[in-house]
Amino acid sequence: MTLVSVDDAKLAMESFGVGPALVCLHGGMGVDSSYLKTPAIVGLAGDRRRVVI
């Protein structure tokens, strides 16, 4: 997991694959990115697309 500074906030992100980014947003109280790390979503990554969660 990588921390990225945006203005005064630090955001955690993970990146899979290379190429233009497909950004998957999540949120809500008690919800984290673990439900986005499914084979179907991570499988979209490859040598032509980067999936950012």
PECOR-V321444 format. One record per backbone hydrogen bond with DSSP energy under -0.5 kcal/mol. CO is the residue of the C=O (numbers start at 0). NH is the residue of the N-H. Records with the same first field share a line. If there is no record, write none. Layout:
CO->NH, NH
This chain:
1->12
3->10
5->8
8->5
10->3
12->1
13->52
15->50
19->49
20->22
21->23, 51
22->24
27->30
31->34
32->35, 36
33->36
35->37
37->41
38->42
40->43
41->44
45->17
47->19
48->17, 45
49->21, 51
50->15, 52
51->23
